[in-house]
Amino acid sequence: MITSTSNAQVKQLQLLQKKSRERAAQDCFVVEGIKMYQEVPQERLIHTFVSESFYHKNSVLFADRKDLTLLSDRVFESVSDTKTPQGVLCLVRQYHYTLADLSGRQPFIMALENIQDPGNLGTILRTAEGAGVTGILLSPGCVDLYNPKVIRSTMGSVYRMPFFYSQDFHADLQSLKKQGISIYAAHLKGMQAYDRQDYRTPCAFLIGNESRGLRDETAAFADTYVRIPMCGQVESLNAAVASSILMYEVNRQRRQ
């Protein structure tokens, strides 16, 4: 059992929690909590760390597991990214998808430009899985998907939802268009309500930055601007909320 915060493994965990560059260099990320531990694909699980008190209460969960290290409760708290640690965290191998992996049999893609809030990105991934999205395209300016706050917000969907960080967002949007995928943008200039379009054909949705929305040059790639009707003095919705409304409209139409 590790009892010192000066331990090399502990130092590495702390770096992985805080630094996206370190996660990329090590090609891994950290997940916390019993649900995330139980759902992690075994072929991607690198190592598991458990607090002393959690292990004593739940040792049956770790029977015959060799890739396990016990940490004293104090040391576990020092590597946890949560205020109330659950007592188990894992190192997981990163995913490496391509743009082609996002399409599926009937492409339904969310294309995100410069989403910065970890909670928004995690919620979009989680909702995307529930709504039947085939993949997530992210611009280079989006928050790191392996940020611990993003990972927690996905509630396990990070293990199952294909995603791809574009090096040239506009070129990749053009590639989607060449594949016959219609691109829609939720936009203040949209003339038609979002639920008046037919999304049963291959489609992608552009979602912009939380405060600035889509850049004009990015919005220009949309075949159609749509709007989400608003009451009162509200101009727009939170990025994750707007994404959810659009995703479930596609889900509704495709289930009919």
N, C-alpha and C positions, 0 to 999 in steps of 0.2 A: 504493500500500500504506500502511495506517495503522500508524504506529510509536510512537504516543504514547497512553498511557492517559488523557490529558486530552482526547482527541478527543470531540466531541459524540456521535457515533454509538456510541462505546465506552461513554460514560456512560449513554446510553439503554439499551443492552444490559444493563448491570449492574443498572439499575433494574428492567427487565423480568424479570430472573432472580429478583429479591428481593421485589418488591412486587406483590401481586395487584391493588391499586388502580391501579397503573400499567398493568398488562396490560389491565384493563378499560377504562381511559381510551383506550388505544391500539388496543383491539379486536384484539389479537394476542397470540401466545405464542411461546416459544422452544423449539425442538427441537434436540437434539444427536446427533451420530453418523451414520455413513454409512447405516445401515439406515433411520433416521428421515428422512434426506435423500432417499433413493431412493424411499421410499414416499409422501412427501408429495404430495397432489393438486396438480397444477400450477396449477389455478385459485385455490388458496389460498396458494401460495408468494409471499411478499412480497419477501424478499431473502435471499441466502445469504452467509455469512461463512466464509472458509477460512483456515487458518493457512498461513504461507509454506512450511514444510517439507512439509505434507500436499499442498499444491497442486503442488509440484515433482514429487512422487512419483505423483500421481493426476490430472494435468491433463486427461487424456482424459475424466474424469467430468464435466468442466465445459465441454466444448467448446461454443462458440457461446452460452454463457450470459452475458447482459448484466447480469442482476441479481446481480452477484457483487462482493464486496469482499475483498481480501486483507488479512490482519492479520499482523504479525510474531508469531512464536511466543510471545514474552513478553506481548504485548497479548492474544493469543487466550486464554492461560492466565488472564488477569485477568477475562475475561468468561465463561469456562466454569464450569459448576456441578459439574463432575466432578473427581476427584483426578487422573485420567489422561485428559486431553482427547483425543478422536479426531481433531480437526483440522477439523471442519465443523459449523456450526450454522446454523439458519435461523429467520427470522421467518415465522410462519404466521398467517393470518387466523383468528380465533375462529369457532366454530360457534354457531348460534342455533337450537336446536330448540324445539318446543312439546310440551306434554303429549301431544297427539294423535300426535306423531311416534314415540312410544315403543311403540305397540301392535302395529304390523305386522298381517299377516293373521291370525295366531294369537298373541295377546298372551302374552308371557312376560317379566315385568318384575321387576327387582330394585329394591326401595324401601329406600334407605339412610338411616338416621337418625343424624346427628352422627358419622359416621366421621371420625376425626381423623388417622389414620396415613396419610401419602402412599403408602407401599408397599402398604398394604392396599387403598386405593382403586384404585391402578393395577393391582394383581393382579386385583381383582374385574372391572375393565373388560376386561382381557386374557382372563380365563377366560370372561367373559360372551360374548365374540365366539365363542370356541371351542365353547361349549355351545349356541349358538343363541338367546341372550337377545335380545329385540326392543328393549329399551331400559332405561336406568337412571334412576330418579327419586331425586333427592338432596334432603335437607332443607336449609334455609338454614344449619344449623350444620356441614355437612360441609366438610372441607378443600377448598381451591380445586383443582379438577381440573386447572387449568393450572399448578399448582406443578411446577417442573422434576422433582422426585422422582417425582411422580405420572406425568408424561409419560414418563419413562424406564421406569417399571414397566409401562406399557401396551404397550410394544414395538410401537407402531404402531396398536394398536386404537383409540386416540383418534381416528384418522382415519375410523373406520368404525362405531363403536358410538354410537347416538343417546343423548343424556343431557339431562336437564332439571333445573335448580335451581329447586325450588319456592319460592314466596313464602309459601304457606300449605299446609304439608305435609298436615295433616289434611283440608283441603278437597279436595286433589288425591287423597288416598286414597279419600275419599267419592265422588269423580268416577269413579275406577276401578271401585268397587263398583257404581255406577249403570250402568256399561257391561257388567255381567255378568262382571267379572273377580273370581275368588275370591282372597282374600288369606290367605296363610299366614304364620305367625310361628314361627321356631325359638325355642322358649321352654322354660324349666325346668319350667313347668306343663303342658307337652304330654303328653297321655295316650297318643298313638300315635306309633310310630316314623315317621320322615319317609318311608320307602319303602313305607308301607301306604296312602298316599293316591293318588288318580288325578289326575295333572297334565296329562292330554291335553286338557283344556278350558282356556280362558283363565285365567291365574293370575299372581299377583304374590307376592313373598316380602319380608317385613320383616326387615331386619338392623339391629341396634342398635349403639350405641357400644361401642368395644372394652372399656372398663372398667365401664361402667354398664348396658350392654344397652339394651333398648327401654324407653322411658318407659311407665308403665302406661296413660296416656291414648292412646298410639300403639298399643300392643299390643291395645287394645280394638277397634281397627278390623279385627283379624284374624277371619276366619270360623272358622279352625281353628288351634290351637296344635299344632306337631309337635316331636318331640325327636330329637336325634341320640344314639343310645345311647352310653354312656361306660363304660369299664372303669377300674379303679383308683380314685383319689380325684379325678380330673379332673371339674370341674363343667361346663366349656364349652370350646369351641375358639376359636382365633383367628378374627376376623370373616371374613377372606378364605378361610380353610380351610373354615369352616362354609358360606359362600356357595358355594364350589366343589362341595362334596358335594351340596348341594341342587340346584344348577344342572345337574349331570351326571345326577342322578336324573331330572329332567324330560327331559333330552336322551335318556336311555336309554328312557324310556317312549314318547316321541314318535317314536323311530326304529323301534320294534317293528312 
